[in-house]
Amino acid sequence: MSAEDLQNRHYAHLPDELLAKILEHVPETVEKMNGMFNIQDEPIKKGIEELKSRGKIIKISTNKYTTSIIAVDGSWVLEKMTGSDLLLAVAVGVEGLTEDKSKDWGEDKNQYYQWQTALSHNEATPRLAQGVMFLMELSVLAGAEHDIRIMDGAHFTSILKINSMLSAKEENAGEEYAQALRDFLSETYSKVIPDIPDIIKAAFNDDKIIALAKYSSSRDIIDAFLSDCEIIIDDKTFFSLGLNENEYLKPLSVGQSRQERRKIWNDLHIICNLDIPERKELNQELSEAIKPIITKNKTSELYCTYYKPFQEGPAYRIELKKTLAEDVQRLEEYLLSLKRQVVFPEIREPFPQYLVDLMAKDISTGMFAIQEAIKLSPDLKVDKGRLNLIFNYRT
């Protein structure tokens, strides 16, 4: 193509030109990021001083720790075939950097769970996959014997996803959906749908289980105590920039601010609307299962702290139960134990949380194996055009 042709052409060279345009705007994006944090230096300093004056910032004084620590994470994948959907959900737990051989994975040694099935096309299927994954995560956490067990994310996320799974009738979740849930519980735990509240209680009542959210937009502390400081960032960023090494926020019950109580904790619920005979009794038990952490007309028994292990590293948002929050000696042992699992700066989260994330997110390998095994199965019927139905709907 001649230079004149290039000058007169009416089409773009993609993706090169698009990428060049994106990179062209990077300097102004960097400028916005710098400006966002620079103007917060004084408000952050003022906010930290205010919290210290109230006795809410504490420095770890213990040198005790444990290496009996695990993290649990899950993943799910939905492969949309031409004629049906393949669903695979997993939850796995891994130990941290440890020499402790005294703790195990419990009587049943359930270090992991997996469940797979084939379903007709239905918009509610992703709800089933996510809910099943979170139930399995809670089961691994509750069944282990280790001193510290890390839930990846926040407690309310599990509630939201299990609620979404059980209230999927609005997305046409019918008998096939309900039967798939029954099959999962029966095959995985020898349980039935009414046992779901027991799975939730087992994890939510165990104070050895803490939750670490890698990402959080919560402004609960800032809105509750520092509204006059003109802080525009979130709590996690605020404590990352404001705390010194080994300092932590004195644990406070979640929902300190009116905004967060109203947005999340007051009306947190799990309600089943599936057409199952046990629905009424199930809803009563589900309400009781999560009642301790709800803030409506009372204080939640779920607490939160922010802890900064290293001066140049981030602060961690940690959710914990009331009994652990009020036991200062044990709490600080937990915090120091987390610090010894952070291989900073190469790995920014506690090592078991980093490792389990890698394992859980490798679920695509499992789905590929399922698909190949189906295609190679001598029992697969491929006549009458059925072969076409076992391939993804995209080429």
N, C-alpha and C positions, 0 to 999 in steps of 0.2 A: 504494500500500500504506500502511495507517495505521500510526501509531506502535506501536499495540498488536500489530498483525500482525508488525511487525519484531521486537518484543521476544519474541514467542512462536514465531518461525519455527525450524525444526529443520534448516536447511541453511546452509552458509557462502556468503558472497559471494567467490568465487574469481576471480582470484588475489589480490584486494586484501587480504583478511584474512590470508592466508598470508604475504604480503610484510610486512604490519605486524608479524606475530609474529616474523619473521626480524629485522627492524630493531630490535625491542624488545630483542633479545639482543646487539646490537652492542657496547654499553658493556662488558659482561663479557668479550667476546672481545678487545677492545682492552686491557683490564686484564691478561688472560692474556699477551698479546704483550709488553706493557711489562714484566711481571714476568719473563718468560723471558729478556729481554736484560739487564735491570737487575742481576739476581743473577749475571750472567756477567762483569761489569766486572773484578773482581779476578782471577778465574780466567784470563780472556783476557790481562790484563796479565802475570800470572805465566807463562803459557804462552809469550808472545812473548819475554819476558826469558830464559826457558830456552833457546829456540831460538837467540836471539842469542848467548848464552854458548857455544853449541856451534858458532857460525859458520855457521848455516844461514839467516840472514836477511841479504840483501845489498841495497845500493842501487845503482841503475844509475849508471854512471860515463861512459857513452858519449854522444855527441851525434849519432852516425851513425844513419841510418834509410833505409828504401826505401819508395817508393810502389808498387812492383811487387807488388801483393797482391790476391788474390781470395778469395772464399768460395764454397763449394758446398753446396747443400742439395737435397733431393728431397721428393717427395710422391706419394701414390697415392690412388686412389679406386675403390671397388667399387660399382657401381650394380646393385642386385639387382632384376632385371626379373621379370615374372611367369613367363616361360619360360626365362630364361637369365641369366647375369651378364655385365655389361660391366666390363672392367678397364682402367684407365689409370694408368700410372706415368711420372713424369718426374724428371729430375735436371738442374739448371741451375747454371751458375757465372757470377758477376758480378765485375767489378773494383771496387776501392775508390776512394777519392779520390786520383786520380793524374794526373800529367802525363807519365808514362813511356810512351812509344810503342814502346819497343824489345822488349817482351815480347809474345808472342802466345798463342794457344790451341793451339799445337802443329801438327804437319804436317797432321793431318786437320781441324783447326779445329773440334773437337767441344766447343763451349761448352755444349751441352745434348744430352740424349738423351730420347727418348720411346718408349713402347711401349704398344700397346693391343690387346686381343683380346676375343673373346666365348667364354665357357665355360659348360658345364652347371653347374647348381647343385652346389656342393661345399664342405664346411666347410674344406677345405685351401686354397682360393683366396686368402684374405688372406695366407697364408704366402708364396705365390708372388709376390704383389704387392709385399710388403715386401722380400723378398729381391732381386727384380729391381731395385727402387729403389736399394738399397744398392750393388749391383754397378755400376749406372750412375753413382752418386755417386763411387765409387772410380775409375771410368774417366775422369770429367771431371777429377778431382784429379790423377791420374797423367799425363794427356795434356797438361796445360797447361805453359807455360814460365815462369810467373811465379815470382819469388823466394820469396814466401810464399803458401801455399795453405791455407786454413782449412777443415777438416772440421767440420761442424756436429754436435756431440755427442762421444761417446767412441769410441775404437777398438773396445772390446769390444762395443759395440752392433751394429756391422756384423757382427762374428763371430756374435753371437747370432741375428741375423735371417737371415743366410745359412745358418747351421746349421738354423734352423727351416724354411727353404725346402727344404733338401735332405733333411730327415728327416721329411717330412710323410706318410709312408706310414701312420703311426698314425692320421691323420685321413682315411684313404681316398684318398690321392693315388695315382691309378692311371696308366694309359697316357696318358689325355688330358692330365693334369697334366704328366707327363714330356715329352710332345710339345710342350706349350705352352712349357716351358722351353727345349727345343731350338729352337723357332721364334724365341723372343726372342734367343737367342745368335746364331743364324744371320742373322736380319734386322738386328740392331743392330751386330754386330761381325764377321760372317762367321766365327764361332767355334762350337765344340761344347762340350758339358758338361765334358769333361776339361780345357778351357782355363780353367775358373773359378779354380783355384789361381793361375794366372798373373795374373789380374785383381787378386786379393788381394795378391800379392807386389809388384806394380808400385806400389801405394799404400803398403803397409806397410814397404817398404824405402827409400822416398824421404824424406830428412830435411827437404825443403822443405815437406812436408805436416805440419801441426800440427792438433791437435783442440781445439776450445773447447766445453766443455759449459756451456750456460746454466744448467742445474740439475744439482746433484750432492748426493747424500746421503752421500758418502764421508767416513769418519772415519779414513782410513788414517794420516795424520800424527799426529792426536791420540792414537789408540790405540797407535801405535808409540813415541811420544816423550813424551807428556804425560798419561799415565794417572793421575798423582798430582795433577793440577791441577783435577779435578772439573769438566771442561768437558763440557756436555751438548749443545752444538750441533755441527753438521757442520764439516768442514775449510773449506769455501768461506765459510761465514758467519763462522767464527773469523778467517780472514785478512782478510775484508772489514772487520771491526771492529778488528782488531789491527795490521795493517800501516799504515805511513805511505806517503805518496805516493812513487811510484817505487821502492818496496821490493818484493823478490820472494824467494820461498823458493828456496834452492839446489836445483836439480833433483835428485830422488831417483827411483830405479827404482820402478815401481808394485809394490804388494804389500809395503810396509814392515812392516805389522802382520800378525800371524798370522791375525787375523779376516778381513782382506780377501784375503789369499792363499787362504785356505780357501774363502771365499765366491765369489770371482770368478776369480782368476788361475791357481790350481793346475790346475784341471780344465777350463779353457776349451778348447773343441773344436769342430770341424765334422765331422760324420759323415753321410754319405749313406746312406739306407736305401731309396732309390727302386729299383724294379726296372729297372735299366739294366745293360747288359753291361759297362760300364767301371767299375762301382762299386768293386771292390777296388783298382785302380790309382788311382782318383780319391781314395779315402780316404787312401791313402799320401801323395799329393801335397798334399792339404788339411792333413794333420798337419804336413808340412814347412813349409807356407806360414805357419802361425801359430806355429810352434815358438819363434821368437825372443822373442815377448812373454810366453810362459807362464812361470810361476815355479816349477813343480814341480821340486825338487832343483837349482834354479839361480836366478840373478838375471835378471830380465826386461831386455830391451834397449829397452823402452818406459819413458820417464821422465815425471815430472809435476812441475809447478811451479805456484805461485800468485803472481800479479802484480797489484799495485794501482796503476793509472795516476794516479788522482786521489784527493785526500784524502777527499772526500765521496762518492766513487763506490765501486762494488763491487770485490772482487778477482776475477780471472779464473782458472779452473782450466784449465791448458794442458797437453796431452799432447804429447810430442815424442820424437824418436828419440835414441838414445844419442849418436850423433856430434854432433848439435846441442847436446845437454845438456852435453857436455864441452868445447865451443868457446865460452868465456865471451864473447869479443868479438862473435862472430856471434849468440849467444843474446841479448845485450843489444840488439843492433841490431834483432832481431826484436821484442823487447818494446817498444822505443821506437817502432817502426813501427806496432805495434798501438795504442799510445797515440794516435798522430796520426790514427788512423782512428775514434777514439771521440769522437763529437760530444756530449759530456756537458754538461748532464744530459738534453737532449732525446732522445738515442738512447744507450742504456746498453751496447750491444754494439758491436764494430767495425762501421763503416758497411757494408762489403760483406756481412757476416753478417746485418745487419738487412735490407738490400735484397734479398738472395737469398731470405730467408725470405718476404718479401712476394710475390715472384714465384712461388716454388714452391707456396705455399699457395693461389694463385689457380687451382689445377688444376680447380676446379669449373666454370670457364668452358670448359675443354677438354672435359670430360665432357658439358656441356650441348650444345656444338657437335656432338659425336659423335651424341648422341641425336637432335637435330634433323635432322642429315644422313641418319641411318638412316631416319627417318620420311619424308623427302622423296625418298629414293632411288627411281628408277624400277625398280630391280631387286628391290625388296623385295616379297616375296610375302605378301599379306594375306588370302588366301582361307582357308576352312575354320577360321575363328576365330583365325588367326595374328596378326591385328592386335592383339588383346588381349595377346599375349605380349610385345610390345615396350614396354609401359608398366611403370613401377615397381609392385611388388606392393602398395605403400601408395597409397591415393588421395590 
